[in-house]
Amino acid sequence: MRALIQRTSQASVTVDARIVGEIGPGLVVFVCAMRDDTEAQSEKLARKVARLRIFRDDEGRMNRSVQDIGGSALVVSQFTLAAETRGNRPGFSSAAAPEDGERLYEHFMTQLQGHGIPVERGRFGADMKVALVNDGPVTIWLDTEQG
């Protein structure tokens, strides 16, 4: 699975002019299930996101996790993280099939909640508008196939 994580002071996701998920300080997690991913990758990714130390400590160093600060996560499905960009038009054949992608997206959120992180969400497969204030800015790329 792949994720693009942004440390945020606030974020929201809107579908059909209605806010469906909103957080204060925490993480926006754009997540994509790849073809052949399993629940094991989803669990690995959730562990990594929960423990990732990208929030400032008292000395201003990135040394605290979202768990440590009592933050939340806004999780948004984003199959475009699977983009293959050899030409000018991206392809997405390495993304999981929609039914697998949705199942693993749901599993990821359940696992993240199991780590004590409040989770808000986008709507799988919907046309979403995501608004966020990237704090730092801090943006981290994670891929379970790369460690």
C-alpha positions in Angstrom: 0.0 0.0 0.0 1.0 3.6 -0.6 0.4 6.7 1.5 1.1 10.3 1.2 1.0 11.9 4.7 0.8 15.5 5.4 1.2 17.0 8.9 -1.7 19.4 9.3 -3.1 22.0 11.7 -6.6 21.5 10.2 -8.2 19.7 7.3 -11.5 18.7 5.8 -12.9 16.8 2.9 -16.1 17.8 1.1 -18.4 15.7 -1.1 -21.4 17.3 -2.9 -20.9 20.6 -1.0 -21.0 18.9 2.4 -18.1 18.4 4.8 -17.9 14.6 5.4 -14.7 14.6 7.5 -12.8 17.2 9.4 -9.9 17.3 11.9 -7.8 19.8 13.8 -4.1 19.0 14.4 -3.0 15.6 13.0 -2.4 13.9 9.7 -4.0 13.9 6.4 -3.4 10.4 5.0 -4.0 9.9 1.2 -4.0 6.1 0.8 -3.9 3.8 -2.2 -4.1 0.0 -2.2 -2.0 -1.6 -4.9 -2.7 -4.7 -6.9 -2.0 -7.9 -4.8 -2.0 -5.9 -1.5 -3.4 -7.7 1.5 -4.6 -6.9 5.0 -1.0 -7.5 6.1 0.2 -4.4 4.1 -2.7 -2.4 5.5 -1.8 -3.3 9.0 1.9 -2.5 8.4 1.0 0.9 7.0 -1.3 1.7 9.9 1.4 0.9 12.4 3.9 3.0 10.5 1.5 6.0 10.3 0.6 5.7 14.0 4.2 5.7 15.1 5.8 8.1 12.6 7.5 10.8 14.6 6.9 14.0 12.5 5.5 16.4 15.2 7.7 18.8 17.1 8.9 18.1 20.6 9.7 20.8 23.2 13.0 21.5 21.5 11.3 21.9 18.1 12.6 18.6 16.6 10.4 16.1 14.8 10.3 13.6 17.6 6.6 13.0 18.4 3.9 10.9 16.7 0.3 11.6 16.1 -0.4 9.3 19.1 2.0 11.4 21.3 0.2 14.7 20.5 -3.3 13.3 20.8 -4.0 14.2 17.1 -6.4 12.8 14.6 -6.2 11.4 11.1 -8.2 12.4 8.0 -7.9 9.4 5.7 -8.7 9.9 2.0 -8.6 7.2 -0.6 -6.6 8.2 -3.6 -6.0 5.7 -6.4 -3.9 8.2 -8.3 -1.0 7.4 -5.9 -0.6 4.3 -8.2 0.1 6.5 -11.3 2.5 5.2 -13.8 3.9 8.3 -15.6 6.1 7.1 -18.5 4.2 9.2 -21.0 2.1 12.3 -20.7 -1.1 10.4 -19.7 -0.8 8.5 -16.4 -1.9 4.9 -16.2 -3.3 3.2 -13.0 -3.1 -0.5 -13.8 -1.0 -1.2 -10.7 -3.8 0.1 -8.4 -6.0 -2.5 -6.7 -9.4 -3.3 -8.2 -12.0 -1.0 -6.7 -13.6 -3.7 -4.5 -10.2 -4.7 -3.1 -9.1 -1.0 -2.7 -12.2 -0.2 -0.7 -11.8 -3.2 1.5 -8.2 -2.4 2.3 -9.0 1.3 2.8 -11.6 0.3 5.4 -9.2 -2.1 7.0 -6.5 0.5 7.2 -8.8 2.9 9.0 -9.9 0.2 11.4 -6.3 -0.6 12.2 -5.4 3.1 12.7 -8.3 3.5 15.1 -6.9 0.4 16.9 -3.8 2.4 17.6 -5.9 4.9 19.5 -6.1 7.5 16.7 -9.4 9.2 16.0 -10.2 8.8 12.3 -12.2 11.0 10.0 -12.7 9.9 6.4 -13.4 10.8 2.9 -15.8 8.8 0.8 -14.3 6.0 -1.3 -14.7 6.6 -5.0 -16.3 10.0 -4.7 -15.3 13.3 -6.2 -13.8 14.9 -3.1 -12.5 18.4 -2.3 -9.7 18.2 0.3 -8.7 21.4 2.1 -5.8 21.3 4.5 -3.2 23.5 6.1 0.1 21.7 5.7 2.0 22.4 9.0 5.7 22.8 8.3 5.2 21.9 5.5 5.8 18.3 6.2 4.9 15.7 3.6 6.0 12.1 3.8 5.7 9.3 1.2 5.3 5.7 2.5 5.2 2.5 0.5 4.9 -0.9 2.3 6.9 -2.4 -0.6 9.9 -0.2 0.2 10.2 -0.7 4.0 
